[in-house]
Amino acid sequence: MNAAVVKRRSRTAPPFRTTPGTLRSWAPRRLTPHRASSATVGGAYPFLSPPPPPVGRALIGLDALTGESFCYDPWDLYAAGVLTNPNVVLAGVIGQGKSALAKSLAIRSIAHGRRVYVPADPKGEWAAVADAVGGTVVRLAPGSPSRLNPLDAAGNDSTETHARRLRLLTALTEATLDRALAPAEHSAVDAAVRTAVARNGGGGITIPDVMAALANPDPDAAASDGTTATERTADGRDVVHALRRLLHGDLAGMFDGPSTIVVDHATPMLVLDLSALDDDALAVAMTCAAGWVESAITAPGTGPAWVIYDEAWRVLRLEPLVRRMQAQWKLARAYGLANLLILHRFSDLDAAGDVGSRARALAAGLLADCSTRVVYRQESDQVTAASSALGLSQTEREVLVSLPRGTGLWSLPRASYVVHHVLTPDELAVVDTDRAIRGAVPEEVADGHV
């Protein structure tokens, strides 16, 4: 290109200087077209690559989009500012591998120094896991030698202990009476707990001690509250009848005296097996068992621990128990706990109550206080409920109905991941709950994928 040509073109060219031959190509470029996956091309074009998987202690499996290892530990992620709380909700239809995920997560977390507590195992599936990791299994049934005192105290804070006992007794009586306690009944329970503690010299108390204080209240304490012992006895009459079930009814012998089990905080896993109880007794037993576990895991020096609520639809239908769980959810960070709530589908929230009811709001609050949401395949008619409960994007909604077995959508506050869960053969023998019905292990499971 000569100077004359440059001069003529400069009339319409952009206002910058150039030198003859500056842009001349001495050899024509001949590039072969290249094709690659988005995971590979993401190395050159980062905007095509999803965010890197979170850093955690327990290996879960493989990121379906990048092929990278996907690890998870709620305490590490909370410390890094990735999560606002350590609580997790896990949902998926039957047979998609959510139970295998929960159990393998527990096993792998134990390997990294975390402890695991299962307050209620309604189907008896967690006992094998506890046995495999050298944990402790407490089997509760009418006539069994094991007994737990749900009013056991933890720590030295008498105010906190008193509040915990009141929450437990309120939840227990409301679950049995199938109604909320009246203000006078609340006062009667509060006074009975204080009287029972005083009569035991400030030491531990049991449910029979509280029942005795309800039936025979302290006249001076009643007078200080502007009532009489006779009126207070009448106020607590229905509560006594509700608690009587633990002494002489179908739950007798399990929660009506001092605990025969002492929690060893060195045990990696503690499971309360309630599989011998029917549905009617299970609700009350779960309330008592959860109260006992709460006193054990909030003791000083317990350390980070998972608290796993399997078959949570049974819990969500009990408003008193949901209220207690909500209090534990709020205090999870203070106690170093990570709660794991396991559902089949998000329409299980319907069991808590009608839309707009207090019970439904409490159940929805549990989900709102879970920073991590893991969803396995949902039926097409359940996607709307899942999306509404979790605030999923359109892309995430579309993924839910096509997820293969053993693959879940992990939704964290700032990113979502599709993760293939991988099991080792040793884990498979412990966590697979479908072997009996299948009769054989399919190839993809034998290869380590569930």
Contacts in CASP RR format, 6 or more apart in sequence:
PFRMAT RR
TARGET T0000
AUTHOR 0000-0000-0000
METHOD contacts of the structure
MODEL  1
MNAAVVKRRSRTAPPFRTTPGTLRSWAPRRLTPHRASSATVGGAYPFLSP
PPPPVGRALIGLDALTGESFCYDPWDLYAAGVLTNPNVVLAGVIGQGKSA
LAKSLAIRSIAHGRRVYVPADPKGEWAAVADAVGGTVVRLAPGSPSRLNP
LDAAGNDSTETHARRLRLLTALTEATLDRALAPAEHSAVDAAVRTAVARN
GGGGITIPDVMAALANPDPDAAASDGTTATERTADGRDVVHALRRLLHGD
LAGMFDGPSTIVVDHATPMLVLDLSALDDDALAVAMTCAAGWVESAITAP
GTGPAWVIYDEAWRVLRLEPLVRRMQAQWKLARAYGLANLLILHRFSDLD
AAGDVGSRARALAAGLLADCSTRVVYRQESDQVTAASSALGLSQTEREVL
VSLPRGTGLWSLPRASYVVHHVLTPDELAVVDTDRAIRGAVPEEVADGHV
1 20 0 8 1.000
1 21 0 8 1.000
1 24 0 8 1.000
2 20 0 8 1.000
3 20 0 8 1.000
6 18 0 8 1.000
6 20 0 8 1.000
38 48 0 8 1.000
38 49 0 8 1.000
38 65 0 8 1.000
39 49 0 8 1.000
39 65 0 8 1.000
39 66 0 8 1.000
39 67 0 8 1.000
41 48 0 8 1.000
42 48 0 8 1.000
42 49 0 8 1.000
43 49 0 8 1.000
49 66 0 8 1.000
50 63 0 8 1.000
50 65 0 8 1.000
50 66 0 8 1.000
50 415 0 8 1.000
50 417 0 8 1.000
51 414 0 8 1.000
51 415 0 8 1.000
52 68 0 8 1.000
53 63 0 8 1.000
53 66 0 8 1.000
53 68 0 8 1.000
53 69 0 8 1.000
53 70 0 8 1.000
53 71 0 8 1.000
53 417 0 8 1.000
54 70 0 8 1.000
54 71 0 8 1.000
54 72 0 8 1.000
54 77 0 8 1.000
54 82 0 8 1.000
54 412 0 8 1.000
55 71 0 8 1.000
55 76 0 8 1.000
55 77 0 8 1.000
55 80 0 8 1.000
56 71 0 8 1.000
56 72 0 8 1.000
56 73 0 8 1.000
56 76 0 8 1.000
56 77 0 8 1.000
57 71 0 8 1.000
57 73 0 8 1.000
57 76 0 8 1.000
57 108 0 8 1.000
57 109 0 8 1.000
57 112 0 8 1.000
57 114 0 8 1.000
58 71 0 8 1.000
58 72 0 8 1.000
58 73 0 8 1.000
58 105 0 8 1.000
58 108 0 8 1.000
58 109 0 8 1.000
58 111 0 8 1.000
58 112 0 8 1.000
59 69 0 8 1.000
59 70 0 8 1.000
59 71 0 8 1.000
59 108 0 8 1.000
59 422 0 8 1.000
60 70 0 8 1.000
60 71 0 8 1.000
60 72 0 8 1.000
60 101 0 8 1.000
60 105 0 8 1.000
60 419 0 8 1.000
60 421 0 8 1.000
60 422 0 8 1.000
61 69 0 8 1.000
61 70 0 8 1.000
61 419 0 8 1.000
61 420 0 8 1.000
61 421 0 8 1.000
61 422 0 8 1.000
62 68 0 8 1.000
62 69 0 8 1.000
62 70 0 8 1.000
62 419 0 8 1.000
62 420 0 8 1.000
62 422 0 8 1.000
63 69 0 8 1.000
63 70 0 8 1.000
63 417 0 8 1.000
63 418 0 8 1.000
63 419 0 8 1.000
63 420 0 8 1.000
64 407 0 8 1.000
64 417 0 8 1.000
64 418 0 8 1.000
64 419 0 8 1.000
64 420 0 8 1.000
65 417 0 8 1.000
65 418 0 8 1.000
70 410 0 8 1.000
70 417 0 8 1.000
70 419 0 8 1.000
72 105 0 8 1.000
72 372 0 8 1.000
72 410 0 8 1.000
73 109 0 8 1.000
73 112 0 8 1.000
73 114 0 8 1.000
74 83 0 8 1.000
74 86 0 8 1.000
74 87 0 8 1.000
74 88 0 8 1.000
74 338 0 8 1.000
74 371 0 8 1.000
74 372 0 8 1.000
75 86 0 8 1.000
75 114 0 8 1.000
75 304 0 8 1.000
75 336 0 8 1.000
75 338 0 8 1.000
77 83 0 8 1.000
77 86 0 8 1.000
77 412 0 8 1.000
78 84 0 8 1.000
78 85 0 8 1.000
78 86 0 8 1.000
78 333 0 8 1.000
78 371 0 8 1.000
82 412 0 8 1.000
82 413 0 8 1.000
82 414 0 8 1.000
83 371 0 8 1.000
83 372 0 8 1.000
83 412 0 8 1.000
83 413 0 8 1.000
84 371 0 8 1.000
84 413 0 8 1.000
85 329 0 8 1.000
85 332 0 8 1.000
85 333 0 8 1.000
85 369 0 8 1.000
85 370 0 8 1.000
85 371 0 8 1.000
86 332 0 8 1.000
86 333 0 8 1.000
86 336 0 8 1.000
86 337 0 8 1.000
86 338 0 8 1.000
86 339 0 8 1.000
86 371 0 8 1.000
87 329 0 8 1.000
87 332 0 8 1.000
87 338 0 8 1.000
87 339 0 8 1.000
87 340 0 8 1.000
87 341 0 8 1.000
87 369 0 8 1.000
87 370 0 8 1.000
87 371 0 8 1.000
87 372 0 8 1.000
88 338 0 8 1.000
88 339 0 8 1.000
88 340 0 8 1.000
88 341 0 8 1.000
88 370 0 8 1.000
88 371 0 8 1.000
88 372 0 8 1.000
88 373 0 8 1.000
88 374 0 8 1.000
89 340 0 8 1.000
89 341 0 8 1.000
89 342 0 8 1.000
89 343 0 8 1.000
89 366 0 8 1.000
89 367 0 8 1.000
89 370 0 8 1.000
89 372 0 8 1.000
89 373 0 8 1.000
89 374 0 8 1.000
90 98 0 8 1.000
90 101 0 8 1.000
90 102 0 8 1.000
90 340 0 8 1.000
90 341 0 8 1.000
90 342 0 8 1.000
90 343 0 8 1.000
90 374 0 8 1.000
90 375 0 8 1.000
90 376 0 8 1.000
91 98 0 8 1.000
91 342 0 8 1.000
91 343 0 8 1.000
91 344 0 8 1.000
91 345 0 8 1.000
91 346 0 8 1.000
91 373 0 8 1.000
91 374 0 8 1.000
91 375 0 8 1.000
91 376 0 8 1.000
91 378 0 8 1.000
91 386 0 8 1.000
92 98 0 8 1.000
92 343 0 8 1.000
92 344 0 8 1.000
92 345 0 8 1.000
92 375 0 8 1.000
92 376 0 8 1.000
92 377 0 8 1.000
92 378 0 8 1.000
93 344 0 8 1.000
93 345 0 8 1.000
93 376 0 8 1.000
93 377 0 8 1.000
93 378 0 8 1.000
93 379 0 8 1.000
93 382 0 8 1.000
94 344 0 8 1.000
95 405 0 8 1.000
95 434 0 8 1.000
96 376 0 8 1.000
96 377 0 8 1.000
96 403 0 8 1.000
96 405 0 8 1.000
96 406 0 8 1.000
97 376 0 8 1.000
97 405 0 8 1.000
97 406 0 8 1.000
97 421 0 8 1.000
97 450 0 8 1.000
98 342 0 8 1.000
98 374 0 8 1.000
98 376 0 8 1.000
99 125 0 8 1.000
99 310 0 8 1.000
99 342 0 8 1.000
99 431 0 8 1.000
99 433 0 8 1.000
100 406 0 8 1.000
100 421 0 8 1.000
100 423 0 8 1.000
100 428 0 8 1.000
100 431 0 8 1.000
100 432 0 8 1.000
100 433 0 8 1.000
100 450 0 8 1.000
101 374 0 8 1.000
101 376 0 8 1.000
101 406 0 8 1.000
101 421 0 8 1.000
101 450 0 8 1.000
102 308 0 8 1.000
102 310 0 8 1.000
102 340 0 8 1.000
102 342 0 8 1.000
103 126 0 8 1.000
103 129 0 8 1.000
103 427 0 8 1.000
103 430 0 8 1.000
103 431 0 8 1.000
104 421 0 8 1.000
104 423 0 8 1.000
104 427 0 8 1.000
104 431 0 8 1.000
105 306 0 8 1.000
105 340 0 8 1.000
106 116 0 8 1.000
106 129 0 8 1.000
106 269 0 8 1.000
106 306 0 8 1.000
106 308 0 8 1.000
107 129 0 8 1.000
107 132 0 8 1.000
107 133 0 8 1.000
107 427 0 8 1.000
107 430 0 8 1.000
107 431 0 8 1.000
109 116 0 8 1.000
109 306 0 8 1.000
110 116 0 8 1.000
110 133 0 8 1.000
110 268 0 8 1.000
110 269 0 8 1.000
113 268 0 8 1.000
113 304 0 8 1.000
114 304 0 8 1.000
114 305 0 8 1.000
114 306 0 8 1.000
115 265 0 8 1.000
115 267 0 8 1.000
115 268 0 8 1.000
115 269 0 8 1.000
115 270 0 8 1.000
115 302 0 8 1.000
115 303 0 8 1.000
115 304 0 8 1.000
115 305 0 8 1.000
115 306 0 8 1.000
116 268 0 8 1.000
116 269 0 8 1.000
116 270 0 8 1.000
116 305 0 8 1.000
116 306 0 8 1.000
116 308 0 8 1.000
117 269 0 8 1.000
117 270 0 8 1.000
117 293 0 8 1.000
117 296 0 8 1.000
117 297 0 8 1.000
117 305 0 8 1.000
117 306 0 8 1.000
117 307 0 8 1.000
117 308 0 8 1.000
118 126 0 8 1.000
118 130 0 8 1.000
118 269 0 8 1.000
118 270 0 8 1.000
118 271 0 8 1.000
118 272 0 8 1.000
118 307 0 8 1.000
118 308 0 8 1.000
118 310 0 8 1.000
119 272 0 8 1.000
119 286 0 8 1.000
119 289 0 8 1.000
119 290 0 8 1.000
119 291 0 8 1.000
119 293 0 8 1.000
119 294 0 8 1.000
119 307 0 8 1.000
119 309 0 8 1.000
120 272 0 8 1.000
120 274 0 8 1.000
120 282 0 8 1.000
120 285 0 8 1.000
120 286 0 8 1.000
120 289 0 8 1.000
120 290 0 8 1.000
120 309 0 8 1.000
120 310 0 8 1.000
121 127 0 8 1.000
121 271 0 8 1.000
121 272 0 8 1.000
121 273 0 8 1.000
121 274 0 8 1.000
121 275 0 8 1.000
121 310 0 8 1.000
122 274 0 8 1.000
122 275 0 8 1.000
122 277 0 8 1.000
122 282 0 8 1.000
122 286 0 8 1.000
122 310 0 8 1.000
122 311 0 8 1.000
122 314 0 8 1.000
123 275 0 8 1.000
123 310 0 8 1.000
123 311 0 8 1.000
124 273 0 8 1.000
124 274 0 8 1.000
124 275 0 8 1.000
125 310 0 8 1.000
125 433 0 8 1.000
126 271 0 8 1.000
126 273 0 8 1.000
126 308 0 8 1.000
126 310 0 8 1.000
127 137 0 8 1.000
127 139 0 8 1.000
127 271 0 8 1.000
127 273 0 8 1.000
128 430 0 8 1.000
129 269 0 8 1.000
129 271 0 8 1.000
129 430 0 8 1.000
129 431 0 8 1.000
130 136 0 8 1.000
130 137 0 8 1.000
130 269 0 8 1.000
130 270 0 8 1.000
130 271 0 8 1.000
131 137 0 8 1.000
132 430 0 8 1.000
133 268 0 8 1.000
133 269 0 8 1.000
134 267 0 8 1.000
134 268 0 8 1.000
134 269 0 8 1.000
135 267 0 8 1.000
135 268 0 8 1.000
135 269 0 8 1.000
135 270 0 8 1.000
135 271 0 8 1.000
136 264 0 8 1.000
136 267 0 8 1.000
136 269 0 8 1.000
136 270 0 8 1.000
136 271 0 8 1.000
137 271 0 8 1.000
137 273 0 8 1.000
138 146 0 8 1.000
138 148 0 8 1.000
138 261 0 8 1.000
138 270 0 8 1.000
138 271 0 8 1.000
138 272 0 8 1.000
138 273 0 8 1.000
139 146 0 8 1.000
139 273 0 8 1.000
139 276 0 8 1.000
140 146 0 8 1.000
140 148 0 8 1.000
140 254 0 8 1.000
140 272 0 8 1.000
140 273 0 8 1.000
140 274 0 8 1.000
140 276 0 8 1.000
140 277 0 8 1.000
140 285 0 8 1.000
140 289 0 8 1.000
141 254 0 8 1.000
141 276 0 8 1.000
141 277 0 8 1.000
142 250 0 8 1.000
142 251 0 8 1.000
142 252 0 8 1.000
142 253 0 8 1.000
142 254 0 8 1.000
142 276 0 8 1.000
143 253 0 8 1.000
143 254 0 8 1.000
144 254 0 8 1.000
144 276 0 8 1.000
145 260 0 8 1.000
146 254 0 8 1.000
146 260 0 8 1.000
146 261 0 8 1.000
147 253 0 8 1.000
147 254 0 8 1.000
147 255 0 8 1.000
147 256 0 8 1.000
147 257 0 8 1.000
147 258 0 8 1.000
147 259 0 8 1.000
147 260 0 8 1.000
147 261 0 8 1.000
148 254 0 8 1.000
148 255 0 8 1.000
148 259 0 8 1.000
148 260 0 8 1.000
148 261 0 8 1.000
148 272 0 8 1.000
148 288 0 8 1.000
148 289 0 8 1.000
148 292 0 8 1.000
149 206 0 8 1.000
149 207 0 8 1.000
149 255 0 8 1.000
149 257 0 8 1.000
149 258 0 8 1.000
149 259 0 8 1.000
149 292 0 8 1.000
150 168 0 8 1.000
150 172 0 8 1.000
150 207 0 8 1.000
150 255 0 8 1.000
150 287 0 8 1.000
150 288 0 8 1.000
150 289 0 8 1.000
150 291 0 8 1.000
150 292 0 8 1.000
150 295 0 8 1.000
151 165 0 8 1.000
151 168 0 8 1.000
151 169 0 8 1.000
151 204 0 8 1.000
151 205 0 8 1.000
151 206 0 8 1.000
151 207 0 8 1.000
151 210 0 8 1.000
152 204 0 8 1.000
152 259 0 8 1.000
152 292 0 8 1.000
152 295 0 8 1.000
152 296 0 8 1.000
153 161 0 8 1.000
153 165 0 8 1.000
153 203 0 8 1.000
153 204 0 8 1.000
153 295 0 8 1.000
154 161 0 8 1.000
154 164 0 8 1.000
154 294 0 8 1.000
154 295 0 8 1.000
154 296 0 8 1.000
154 298 0 8 1.000
154 299 0 8 1.000
155 161 0 8 1.000
155 298 0 8 1.000
155 299 0 8 1.000
155 300 0 8 1.000
162 193 0 8 1.000
162 194 0 8 1.000
162 197 0 8 1.000
164 291 0 8 1.000
164 294 0 8 1.000
164 295 0 8 1.000
165 193 0 8 1.000
165 205 0 8 1.000
166 189 0 8 1.000
166 190 0 8 1.000
166 193 0 8 1.000
167 323 0 8 1.000
167 324 0 8 1.000
167 327 0 8 1.000
168 287 0 8 1.000
168 288 0 8 1.000
168 291 0 8 1.000
168 324 0 8 1.000
169 189 0 8 1.000
169 193 0 8 1.000
169 210 0 8 1.000
169 239 0 8 1.000
169 243 0 8 1.000
170 181 0 8 1.000
170 186 0 8 1.000
170 189 0 8 1.000
170 320 0 8 1.000
171 287 0 8 1.000
171 318 0 8 1.000
171 320 0 8 1.000
171 321 0 8 1.000
171 323 0 8 1.000
171 324 0 8 1.000
172 242 0 8 1.000
172 243 0 8 1.000
172 284 0 8 1.000
172 287 0 8 1.000
172 288 0 8 1.000
172 320 0 8 1.000
173 181 0 8 1.000
173 185 0 8 1.000
173 189 0 8 1.000
173 238 0 8 1.000
173 239 0 8 1.000
173 242 0 8 1.000
173 243 0 8 1.000
174 180 0 8 1.000
174 181 0 8 1.000
174 319 0 8 1.000
174 320 0 8 1.000
175 283 0 8 1.000
175 284 0 8 1.000
175 287 0 8 1.000
175 318 0 8 1.000
175 320 0 8 1.000
175 321 0 8 1.000
176 242 0 8 1.000
176 243 0 8 1.000
176 245 0 8 1.000
176 284 0 8 1.000
177 238 0 8 1.000
177 242 0 8 1.000
181 189 0 8 1.000
181 239 0 8 1.000
182 235 0 8 1.000
184 235 0 8 1.000
184 236 0 8 1.000
185 235 0 8 1.000
185 236 0 8 1.000
185 238 0 8 1.000
185 239 0 8 1.000
187 225 0 8 1.000
187 227 0 8 1.000
187 232 0 8 1.000
187 235 0 8 1.000
188 214 0 8 1.000
188 217 0 8 1.000
188 232 0 8 1.000
188 235 0 8 1.000
188 236 0 8 1.000
188 239 0 8 1.000
189 210 0 8 1.000
189 214 0 8 1.000
189 236 0 8 1.000
189 239 0 8 1.000
191 213 0 8 1.000
191 217 0 8 1.000
191 218 0 8 1.000
191 221 0 8 1.000
191 222 0 8 1.000
191 225 0 8 1.000
191 232 0 8 1.000
192 210 0 8 1.000
192 211 0 8 1.000
192 213 0 8 1.000
192 214 0 8 1.000
192 217 0 8 1.000
192 236 0 8 1.000
193 205 0 8 1.000
193 210 0 8 1.000
193 213 0 8 1.000
194 221 0 8 1.000
195 213 0 8 1.000
195 217 0 8 1.000
195 218 0 8 1.000
195 221 0 8 1.000
196 205 0 8 1.000
196 209 0 8 1.000
196 210 0 8 1.000
196 212 0 8 1.000
196 213 0 8 1.000
197 203 0 8 1.000
197 204 0 8 1.000
197 205 0 8 1.000
198 218 0 8 1.000
199 209 0 8 1.000
199 213 0 8 1.000
200 209 0 8 1.000
206 256 0 8 1.000
206 257 0 8 1.000
206 258 0 8 1.000
207 243 0 8 1.000
207 246 0 8 1.000
207 247 0 8 1.000
207 255 0 8 1.000
207 256 0 8 1.000
207 257 0 8 1.000
208 247 0 8 1.000
208 256 0 8 1.000
208 257 0 8 1.000
210 243 0 8 1.000
211 240 0 8 1.000
211 243 0 8 1.000
211 244 0 8 1.000
211 247 0 8 1.000
214 233 0 8 1.000
214 236 0 8 1.000
214 239 0 8 1.000
214 240 0 8 1.000
214 243 0 8 1.000
215 233 0 8 1.000
215 240 0 8 1.000
216 229 0 8 1.000
216 233 0 8 1.000
217 229 0 8 1.000
217 232 0 8 1.000
217 233 0 8 1.000
218 229 0 8 1.000
219 228 0 8 1.000
219 229 0 8 1.000
222 228 0 8 1.000
222 229 0 8 1.000
222 231 0 8 1.000
222 232 0 8 1.000
225 232 0 8 1.000
227 235 0 8 1.000
245 251 0 8 1.000
245 252 0 8 1.000
245 284 0 8 1.000
246 252 0 8 1.000
246 253 0 8 1.000
246 254 0 8 1.000
246 255 0 8 1.000
246 256 0 8 1.000
246 284 0 8 1.000
246 288 0 8 1.000
247 253 0 8 1.000
247 256 0 8 1.000
250 280 0 8 1.000
250 281 0 8 1.000
251 281 0 8 1.000
251 284 0 8 1.000
251 285 0 8 1.000
251 288 0 8 1.000
254 285 0 8 1.000
254 288 0 8 1.000
255 285 0 8 1.000
255 288 0 8 1.000
255 292 0 8 1.000
259 292 0 8 1.000
263 270 0 8 1.000
263 296 0 8 1.000
263 299 0 8 1.000
265 299 0 8 1.000
265 301 0 8 1.000
265 302 0 8 1.000
270 293 0 8 1.000
270 296 0 8 1.000
272 289 0 8 1.000
272 292 0 8 1.000
272 293 0 8 1.000
274 282 0 8 1.000
274 285 0 8 1.000
274 286 0 8 1.000
274 289 0 8 1.000
277 285 0 8 1.000
279 314 0 8 1.000
282 314 0 8 1.000
283 314 0 8 1.000
283 317 0 8 1.000
283 318 0 8 1.000
283 321 0 8 1.000
286 314 0 8 1.000
286 315 0 8 1.000
286 318 0 8 1.000
286 321 0 8 1.000
287 318 0 8 1.000
287 320 0 8 1.000
287 321 0 8 1.000
287 324 0 8 1.000
290 321 0 8 1.000
290 324 0 8 1.000
290 325 0 8 1.000
291 324 0 8 1.000
293 307 0 8 1.000
294 324 0 8 1.000
294 328 0 8 1.000
296 302 0 8 1.000
297 305 0 8 1.000
297 307 0 8 1.000
297 335 0 8 1.000
297 337 0 8 1.000
298 331 0 8 1.000
298 335 0 8 1.000
302 335 0 8 1.000
302 336 0 8 1.000
303 336 0 8 1.000
304 336 0 8 1.000
304 337 0 8 1.000
304 338 0 8 1.000
305 336 0 8 1.000
305 337 0 8 1.000
305 338 0 8 1.000
306 337 0 8 1.000
306 338 0 8 1.000
306 339 0 8 1.000
306 340 0 8 1.000
307 328 0 8 1.000
307 337 0 8 1.000
307 338 0 8 1.000
307 339 0 8 1.000
307 340 0 8 1.000
308 339 0 8 1.000
308 340 0 8 1.000
308 342 0 8 1.000
309 315 0 8 1.000
309 325 0 8 1.000
309 339 0 8 1.000
309 340 0 8 1.000
309 341 0 8 1.000
309 342 0 8 1.000
310 342 0 8 1.000
311 342 0 8 1.000
312 341 0 8 1.000
312 342 0 8 1.000
312 343 0 8 1.000
312 348 0 8 1.000
313 343 0 8 1.000
313 344 0 8 1.000
313 348 0 8 1.000
313 351 0 8 1.000
315 321 0 8 1.000
315 322 0 8 1.000
315 325 0 8 1.000
316 322 0 8 1.000
316 348 0 8 1.000
316 349 0 8 1.000
316 351 0 8 1.000
316 352 0 8 1.000
316 363 0 8 1.000
317 351 0 8 1.000
317 352 0 8 1.000
317 353 0 8 1.000
319 352 0 8 1.000
319 358 0 8 1.000
319 359 0 8 1.000
319 362 0 8 1.000
322 352 0 8 1.000
322 359 0 8 1.000
322 362 0 8 1.000
322 363 0 8 1.000
322 366 0 8 1.000
323 362 0 8 1.000
325 339 0 8 1.000
325 366 0 8 1.000
326 362 0 8 1.000
326 365 0 8 1.000
326 366 0 8 1.000
326 369 0 8 1.000
328 337 0 8 1.000
328 339 0 8 1.000
329 339 0 8 1.000
329 366 0 8 1.000
329 369 0 8 1.000
330 369 0 8 1.000
331 337 0 8 1.000
332 338 0 8 1.000
332 339 0 8 1.000
339 370 0 8 1.000
341 366 0 8 1.000
341 367 0 8 1.000
341 370 0 8 1.000
345 378 0 8 1.000
345 379 0 8 1.000
345 382 0 8 1.000
345 385 0 8 1.000
345 386 0 8 1.000
346 367 0 8 1.000
346 378 0 8 1.000
346 382 0 8 1.000
346 385 0 8 1.000
346 386 0 8 1.000
346 388 0 8 1.000
346 389 0 8 1.000
346 390 0 8 1.000
347 382 0 8 1.000
347 385 0 8 1.000
349 360 0 8 1.000
349 363 0 8 1.000
349 364 0 8 1.000
349 367 0 8 1.000
349 385 0 8 1.000
349 389 0 8 1.000
352 359 0 8 1.000
352 360 0 8 1.000
352 362 0 8 1.000
352 363 0 8 1.000
353 359 0 8 1.000
353 360 0 8 1.000
353 363 0 8 1.000
354 360 0 8 1.000
364 389 0 8 1.000
367 373 0 8 1.000
367 389 0 8 1.000
367 390 0 8 1.000
371 412 0 8 1.000
371 413 0 8 1.000
372 410 0 8 1.000
372 411 0 8 1.000
372 412 0 8 1.000
373 390 0 8 1.000
373 410 0 8 1.000
373 411 0 8 1.000
374 408 0 8 1.000
374 409 0 8 1.000
374 410 0 8 1.000
374 411 0 8 1.000
375 386 0 8 1.000
375 390 0 8 1.000
375 400 0 8 1.000
375 408 0 8 1.000
375 409 0 8 1.000
375 411 0 8 1.000
376 403 0 8 1.000
376 406 0 8 1.000
376 407 0 8 1.000
376 408 0 8 1.000
376 409 0 8 1.000
377 400 0 8 1.000
377 401 0 8 1.000
377 402 0 8 1.000
377 403 0 8 1.000
377 404 0 8 1.000
377 405 0 8 1.000
377 407 0 8 1.000
377 408 0 8 1.000
378 386 0 8 1.000
378 400 0 8 1.000
378 401 0 8 1.000
379 401 0 8 1.000
380 401 0 8 1.000
383 397 0 8 1.000
383 400 0 8 1.000
383 401 0 8 1.000
386 392 0 8 1.000
386 397 0 8 1.000
386 400 0 8 1.000
387 396 0 8 1.000
387 397 0 8 1.000
390 411 0 8 1.000
392 400 0 8 1.000
392 411 0 8 1.000
393 416 0 8 1.000
396 409 0 8 1.000
396 411 0 8 1.000
396 416 0 8 1.000
399 409 0 8 1.000
399 418 0 8 1.000
400 409 0 8 1.000
403 409 0 8 1.000
403 418 0 8 1.000
405 444 0 8 1.000
405 450 0 8 1.000
406 420 0 8 1.000
406 421 0 8 1.000
406 449 0 8 1.000
406 450 0 8 1.000
407 418 0 8 1.000
407 419 0 8 1.000
407 420 0 8 1.000
407 421 0 8 1.000
408 418 0 8 1.000
408 419 0 8 1.000
408 421 0 8 1.000
409 416 0 8 1.000
409 417 0 8 1.000
409 418 0 8 1.000
410 416 0 8 1.000
410 417 0 8 1.000
410 418 0 8 1.000
410 419 0 8 1.000
420 449 0 8 1.000
421 449 0 8 1.000
421 450 0 8 1.000
422 448 0 8 1.000
422 449 0 8 1.000
422 450 0 8 1.000
423 431 0 8 1.000
423 432 0 8 1.000
423 445 0 8 1.000
423 448 0 8 1.000
423 449 0 8 1.000
423 450 0 8 1.000
424 448 0 8 1.000
425 446 0 8 1.000
425 448 0 8 1.000
428 441 0 8 1.000
428 445 0 8 1.000
428 448 0 8 1.000
428 450 0 8 1.000
431 450 0 8 1.000
432 441 0 8 1.000
432 445 0 8 1.000
432 450 0 8 1.000
435 441 0 8 1.000
444 450 0 8 1.000
END
